[in-house]
Structures are given as C-alpha cells and as structure tokens.
Amino acid sequence: MRTFAAAFAALSACAILVTAGDASAFCRSTTCRTSSAKECATDENSCPTDGAKLFWPTSCVSYAVNEQGTQDLDPVDTADVIRKTFLAWTEVPCPKGGNASMTFEERPPVSCKKSEYNKDAPNLNVVLFQDDDWKYRGIDGTLAKTSVTYNDQTGEIYDADIEVNAANNTVTISDNPAKIEYDLQAILTHEVGHFIGIAHSAESSAVMFASYSPGSTSQRKLTPDDIDAVCAIYPPNNGVACDSKPRGGFSASCDSPEKSGLCAVSAVGSADDRKAPAGSSASFAVMGVGMLAAALSRRAIRLRRKQ
C-alpha cells in the first residue's frame, strides 16, 4: 500500500438531504468535511458553503474499466452500459444555450483493480467491481463508492475511482423491468456525477439524490437539477483546454491488483504524512461518497454462480 501526503476526509453516503423546495437543489462537493472538531456550514438545501468547490481542471477526463469486470455479467454488455453512464454527462445541453464543457475518453480495459492515487507516479481513473468482499464497513446498503482525490485548498480534482458493490447486491443490466434488481446504469450515472464534483441533491427525482430504489431505472437520465449542476461546474465555452492524460501520466497497472481499494480510504498515517509536500502550498485529501439502497429490506444478497 502506497502512502502519500494526505489530509484524509470521508463523506458518508447515508445522509439523505432535506429539500427546501427550490427549483435547483443540486449541491457541489467541497473540500470541507464535517468532523468531531468542525461542523461545515450549509445553505437551505443542506449544501456545504465552506471550503473550495471541487472541479476537474480540464474539459475532458479519461477513464478505464478493470478487465475482470464482474463475474455475473457479460463483459461486453457491461462495458457498453458503463459507456452510457459517462455519455449521459458528456456535452450536456445547458438551459441558457451551449453544451457543458465536459467530455470523457474511454481507455482500453486495464489490469489495475485498486482505488488509489499516486502522488509521484502515473495514475488512472478506474471503474471496478468488488465481487468477493465489500471492504467499506458501516453502511451495508452502499451500492457503489466514488473516491475523489483533490487539492485540499483549491478543490482541483486529481483522480477519481468508482467501485461497485457486487459482493452484496445483485447488479443487473437488463431493460426488462421484471429482471431489474440494482440497475447498473442508474447506479453508475449517479457515481459519475460524484466523479465530476457533484454532491447529493435534495431533489428526490434527481440522478444525484442520495438513494436508489431497487428495480428503478429513473436515475439513468439526467433531470433539470442534474443539468443545472454540470452546467454550473463546467459552463459552455469556458475556455478550459482538453487534457485527458491522468495526473502524473497514465498507467494501466497498479501494485497488488487483487487487493481492494483501501488505499484511498485507509487511516491517515503519521502526522508527518499529513503535511503538504515540499514545495507545495496545499495538501491532498480523499473524499469517498456513494449511493445507498433506499429499501434495505428488499436488498438481495448476491448468489454465486457455481464454477
């Protein structure tokens, strides 16, 4: 497990925000993290008002899917569904004209199966499935988790990785309502929103609402609230250049690929590890956020196929 200068912060996926009835209830993720020592200020929609807002400093971001996929779904069909979830947030038409300045580049499948950020080495933004064990304890109903590494002072996103909890949930890719349990397209469309810096919305119909109802496909498609969010962060014609290369360069492999992504959300380490790197005025932080199943009583425990 690599260590890097980090100020660790974790955001629980279990909090469902309270709506205030505004037309736009979207929230942006920020660098502020509520802890026992500090309470982040919020607005009427429970959106954080403290800290710098998170954003990618480029108009295009690359991602890759772990080549193992998940053992219960066809890999080609799964890749197609994942592609649709990123396309949902690509060049979104904005209400005042023009398209949001965000696109995605799909890289070939990769061997790396770990959520991590390497400060002094190449990186990749990976989508992976945890089939055997979901290491993130505390919220058994979590369907997926996105770990975002960012500059703790400016909010600039350095890296983002998505993990799907296929160990405890029956993830499906069918369009047949009778066969849908936990719809991968709906779940990952939500996670890609976190990937680009959007927090949970107070609007219950939005893709970025904090929970998912089993069998639903409504969160496959962006709502006006989601569109307002992506257009606010990446407005049309913002003049930001496209550079899809990950920070530090691209690498399709990582250390110990079979291990889970705990490197992104493990303990902070020594006090010295939390200091900003030499020559830098900012530290790094990692935010973990995801989607919670709304009806835990209906949550299916995933059945293994006999080998």
Backbone torsions as a table, in degrees:
resi	resn	phi	psi	omega
1	MET	NA	127.4	-179.9
2	ARG	-81.2	149.2	171.7
3	THR	-116.2	149.7	177.6
4	PHE	-147.2	158.7	-179.0
5	ALA	-60.4	115.8	-172.3
6	ALA	-147.1	146.1	167.2
7	ALA	-112.3	105.5	-171.2
8	PHE	-78.6	138.8	174.4
9	ALA	-144.0	139.0	-179.8
10	ALA	-126.7	139.2	178.8
11	LEU	-115.9	120.8	-178.3
12	SER	-70.6	141.5	179.0
13	ALA	-87.5	-0.7	-171.1
14	CYS	-86.4	-15.6	-175.2
15	ALA	-79.6	120.4	176.3
16	ILE	-96.7	121.5	-173.5
17	LEU	-71.3	153.8	-178.2
18	VAL	-97.0	127.2	-178.1
19	THR	-77.6	144.2	176.9
20	ALA	-107.3	1.9	175.1
21	GLY	89.1	6.1	179.9
22	ASP	-71.1	155.3	178.1
23	ALA	-62.7	-38.5	177.0
24	SER	-115.3	115.8	-177.2
25	ALA	-111.2	6.1	-175.8
26	PHE	-64.1	152.6	177.0
27	CYS	-124.7	146.0	173.0
28	ARG	-99.8	140.6	174.3
29	SER	-67.8	143.0	177.9
30	THR	-129.9	174.6	-179.4
31	THR	-78.9	-8.1	-179.1
32	CYS	-80.6	133.0	178.2
33	ARG	-127.9	121.3	178.1
34	THR	-65.4	134.4	179.1
35	SER	-141.7	-177.2	178.4
36	SER	-65.9	-20.1	-177.7
37	ALA	-97.7	-17.0	-175.6
38	LYS	-149.7	138.7	175.5
39	GLU	-110.0	120.8	179.2
40	CYS	-72.7	134.1	177.2
41	ALA	-69.1	146.3	179.7
42	THR	-132.8	161.8	177.6
43	ASP	-95.7	-166.7	-176.2
44	GLU	-66.4	-17.7	177.1
45	ASN	-98.9	11.8	-177.3
46	SER	67.3	19.4	175.8
47	CYS	-80.2	137.8	179.0
48	PRO	-65.3	135.6	177.4
49	THR	-108.8	-9.0	176.6
50	ASP	-92.1	152.3	175.0
51	GLY	87.3	165.4	178.0
52	ALA	-80.1	143.9	179.5
53	LYS	-78.6	140.3	-177.2
54	LEU	-78.6	145.4	179.9
55	PHE	-163.6	151.5	169.2
56	TRP	-85.0	135.5	-178.3
57	PRO	-84.7	22.8	-178.4
58	THR	-140.2	159.0	178.9
59	SER	-92.7	2.6	176.0
60	CYS	-147.8	140.8	-177.3
61	VAL	-131.9	137.9	178.0
62	SER	-96.8	154.3	175.6
63	TYR	-144.8	162.4	176.3
64	ALA	-143.1	151.5	178.5
65	VAL	-101.4	136.7	175.5
66	ASN	-61.0	133.7	-171.9
67	GLU	-65.4	-19.9	179.2
68	GLN	-74.2	-24.2	-178.0
69	GLY	54.8	-139.3	174.6
70	THR	-130.2	140.8	-169.5
71	GLN	-68.7	-15.0	-176.6
72	ASP	-96.5	-2.2	-177.6
73	LEU	-128.1	147.0	177.4
74	ASP	-63.1	127.9	-175.1
75	PRO	-63.8	-36.4	180.0
76	VAL	-68.5	-46.1	178.7
77	ASP	-65.0	-37.1	179.1
78	THR	-64.8	-44.3	178.7
79	ALA	-61.4	-36.5	179.2
80	ASP	-65.8	-41.0	178.2
81	VAL	-65.2	-43.7	178.6
82	ILE	-60.9	-40.3	177.9
83	ARG	-58.7	-41.8	179.9
84	LYS	-62.3	-34.4	-177.6
85	THR	-69.4	-35.3	175.8
86	PHE	-75.2	-36.7	178.1
87	LEU	-62.8	-29.3	179.8
88	ALA	-60.5	-29.1	-178.4
89	TRP	-102.5	9.1	-175.6
90	THR	-92.4	124.8	177.2
91	GLU	44.5	53.0	-178.5
92	VAL	-67.6	128.8	176.6
93	PRO	-62.8	127.6	-176.9
94	CYS	-95.1	150.9	-175.5
95	PRO	-57.6	-33.3	-176.9
96	LYS	-95.3	11.9	178.5
97	GLY	104.4	153.1	-178.9
98	GLY	79.2	172.3	179.5
99	ASN	-112.2	148.5	176.1
100	ALA	-57.6	140.7	-176.0
101	SER	-86.2	65.0	176.7
102	MET	-147.6	125.6	174.6
103	THR	-134.6	169.8	-176.7
104	PHE	-132.3	146.9	175.7
105	GLU	-115.0	124.4	178.2
106	GLU	-89.6	122.8	176.1
107	ARG	-93.1	161.7	176.9
108	PRO	-60.6	158.0	178.9
109	PRO	-53.8	147.5	-174.6
110	VAL	-122.5	158.5	178.5
111	SER	-80.9	-23.0	-176.6
112	CYS	-62.9	128.4	176.7
113	LYS	-129.2	64.1	-178.6
114	LYS	-155.2	139.3	172.4
115	SER	-91.2	111.4	-177.5
116	GLU	-158.2	164.0	171.8
117	TYR	-131.4	128.6	179.4
118	ASN	-105.6	114.5	-177.3
119	LYS	-65.1	-36.2	-173.8
120	ASP	-118.7	27.6	-178.0
121	ALA	-150.7	168.7	177.6
122	PRO	-61.7	160.9	-176.6
123	ASN	-139.2	175.0	168.6
124	LEU	-154.4	155.4	174.3
125	ASN	-99.4	110.9	-169.0
126	VAL	-113.6	144.7	170.4
127	VAL	-109.6	124.3	-176.7
128	LEU	-141.2	162.0	179.2
129	PHE	-113.8	136.5	172.0
130	GLN	-101.2	100.1	-176.6
131	ASP	-84.3	-34.1	-168.6
132	ASP	-97.6	-34.1	-177.1
133	ASP	-158.8	134.2	176.3
134	TRP	-99.3	108.5	-170.1
135	LYS	-76.6	-15.2	-172.8
136	TYR	-89.3	99.5	-174.4
137	ARG	-83.8	163.4	175.4
138	GLY	112.4	-36.2	179.2
139	ILE	-131.8	92.0	-176.3
140	ASP	-65.4	-23.2	-177.6
141	GLY	-86.2	5.4	179.3
142	THR	-66.7	126.2	-178.3
143	LEU	-89.7	-31.1	-179.7
144	ALA	-161.1	162.2	179.8
145	LYS	-142.4	134.4	175.7
146	THR	-110.9	124.4	176.7
147	SER	-102.7	120.5	-178.3
148	VAL	-114.9	122.9	175.8
149	THR	-100.0	131.7	-173.1
150	TYR	-146.4	165.3	174.4
151	ASN	-73.7	122.1	-171.6
152	ASP	-68.3	-15.1	-179.3
153	GLN	-104.0	-39.8	-175.3
154	THR	-96.8	-22.9	-176.1
155	GLY	87.3	1.1	179.3
156	GLU	-64.3	125.6	-179.9
157	ILE	-79.5	131.5	178.9
158	TYR	-100.8	-31.1	-171.9
159	ASP	-163.6	149.1	175.4
160	ALA	-147.7	135.6	-178.8
161	ASP	-133.6	141.0	-178.6
162	ILE	-116.3	129.8	176.0
163	GLU	-120.1	133.2	-179.7
164	VAL	-104.8	131.0	-179.0
165	ASN	-84.3	79.9	176.2
166	ALA	-88.6	-0.6	178.5
167	ALA	-76.7	-31.6	-174.6
168	ASN	-117.8	-1.6	-175.5
169	ASN	-136.4	142.4	177.0
170	THR	-84.8	98.1	-178.2
171	VAL	-85.1	131.8	-176.6
172	THR	-125.7	158.7	178.9
173	ILE	-127.4	16.0	-178.0
174	SER	-78.5	152.8	171.2
175	ASP	-97.4	-2.5	178.8
176	ASN	-82.0	114.4	-177.3
177	PRO	-52.7	-30.7	-178.2
178	ALA	-73.2	-15.9	-176.3
179	LYS	-110.0	0.3	-177.2
180	ILE	-86.7	126.8	173.0
181	GLU	-112.5	-77.8	174.2
182	TYR	-115.4	102.4	-170.0
183	ASP	-71.8	115.4	-176.1
184	LEU	-61.4	-40.1	-178.3
185	GLN	-63.9	-42.4	178.6
186	ALA	-65.1	-44.6	-177.7
187	ILE	-63.5	-46.0	-175.7
188	LEU	-76.8	-27.1	173.3
189	THR	-61.3	-39.8	174.7
190	HIS	-62.5	-45.8	-177.0
191	GLU	-66.4	-34.3	177.3
192	VAL	-64.6	-30.8	173.8
193	GLY	-60.0	-44.3	175.1
194	HIS	-64.0	-38.4	-179.7
195	PHE	-53.8	-35.2	-177.4
196	ILE	-101.0	7.2	171.5
197	GLY	105.5	15.5	179.5
198	ILE	-99.1	135.7	178.9
199	ALA	-94.0	-176.9	179.3
200	HIS	-67.0	140.7	-179.4
201	SER	-96.9	153.4	174.7
202	ALA	-82.7	-9.8	-178.4
203	GLU	-83.0	115.8	-172.2
204	SER	-66.5	-21.0	179.8
205	SER	-89.2	-8.4	-174.1
206	ALA	-75.6	151.5	172.2
207	VAL	-55.8	-37.5	-174.8
208	MET	-87.6	11.6	170.4
209	PHE	-61.9	149.7	-166.6
210	ALA	-72.5	-15.2	-175.3
211	SER	-130.6	164.4	-178.1
212	TYR	-128.7	135.9	177.5
213	SER	-95.9	124.0	-178.5
214	PRO	-51.6	136.6	179.9
215	GLY	90.6	-10.2	-176.0
216	SER	-84.6	146.0	173.2
217	THR	-119.9	6.0	-174.1
218	SER	-61.4	-29.1	-177.5
219	GLN	-83.8	12.7	171.6
220	ARG	-74.8	-26.8	-171.1
221	LYS	-116.4	133.1	-179.7
222	LEU	-64.8	142.2	174.2
223	THR	-100.6	170.5	176.6
224	PRO	-53.6	-34.4	179.5
225	ASP	-65.2	-42.4	178.0
226	ASP	-66.7	-39.4	179.1
227	ILE	-64.0	-42.0	176.8
228	ASP	-59.1	-37.6	-177.9
229	ALA	-66.0	-52.4	-177.2
230	VAL	-67.0	-33.2	178.6
231	CYS	-72.0	-27.8	177.2
232	ALA	-73.0	-38.6	-178.6
233	ILE	-79.8	-38.6	-176.8
234	TYR	-127.0	71.5	-175.2
235	PRO	-65.0	156.1	179.1
236	PRO	-58.9	144.2	174.6
237	ASN	52.0	45.0	-178.3
238	ASN	-81.9	-1.9	175.7
239	GLY	77.8	5.8	179.7
240	VAL	-81.9	129.9	-177.7
241	ALA	-73.0	160.5	177.2
242	CYS	-94.4	122.1	175.3
243	ASP	-144.1	98.3	-173.7
244	SER	-85.1	-3.4	-179.9
245	LYS	-69.5	128.4	178.4
246	PRO	-60.1	157.4	179.5
247	ARG	-61.6	126.8	-177.8
248	GLY	87.3	-0.7	-177.2
249	GLY	100.2	172.1	-176.0
250	PHE	-103.0	139.1	172.7
251	SER	-139.7	131.3	-179.8
252	ALA	-85.9	-7.4	-177.7
253	SER	-118.5	166.3	175.7
254	CYS	-151.8	165.9	-179.7
255	ASP	-68.0	142.6	174.8
256	SER	46.4	62.1	-173.1
257	PRO	-60.4	-21.0	-178.5
258	GLU	-80.4	-14.1	-179.5
259	LYS	-76.4	159.6	179.4
260	SER	-76.3	174.6	-175.0
261	GLY	-84.9	38.6	-176.8
262	LEU	-67.4	-18.0	-178.9
263	CYS	-60.0	-27.8	-177.6
264	ALA	-81.7	-17.5	-174.3
265	VAL	-135.6	21.1	-179.4
266	SER	-81.5	-178.2	179.8
267	ALA	-59.0	154.2	-175.5
268	VAL	-62.2	-39.0	-175.3
269	GLY	103.4	-159.2	-177.2
270	SER	-70.6	164.5	179.4
271	ALA	-61.0	-36.9	179.6
272	ASP	-63.4	-32.7	179.6
273	ASP	-65.1	-20.7	-176.6
274	ARG	-88.0	-6.5	-179.6
275	LYS	-76.7	153.3	176.6
276	ALA	-65.0	145.1	179.8
277	PRO	-63.1	154.1	-179.1
278	ALA	-55.9	135.7	178.5
279	GLY	80.5	4.6	-178.9
280	SER	-117.6	148.3	179.0
281	SER	-100.7	3.3	-176.9
282	ALA	-136.9	154.6	175.3
283	SER	-101.9	172.7	177.2
284	PHE	-100.6	155.3	173.5
285	ALA	-143.3	156.0	179.3
286	VAL	-124.3	127.9	177.1
287	MET	-111.0	131.3	174.3
288	GLY	-113.1	122.4	-177.3
289	VAL	-145.1	148.4	-177.6
290	GLY	-157.0	-158.1	-176.3
291	MET	-117.9	140.2	-178.4
292	LEU	-109.6	138.6	175.3
293	ALA	-69.3	128.8	-175.7
294	ALA	-73.6	-34.3	-177.2
295	ALA	-114.6	84.6	-174.8
296	LEU	-65.1	-27.2	-179.9
297	SER	-66.5	-21.6	179.6
298	ARG	-96.7	2.4	-175.2
299	ARG	-66.9	125.3	-177.4
300	ALA	-89.5	132.5	172.0
301	ILE	-82.2	126.4	-171.1
302	ARG	-66.1	130.4	179.8
303	LEU	-93.6	133.5	-179.5
304	ARG	-78.1	138.2	169.9
305	ARG	-75.7	139.8	177.0
306	LYS	-70.6	132.5	-179.2
307	GLN	-78.7	NA	NA
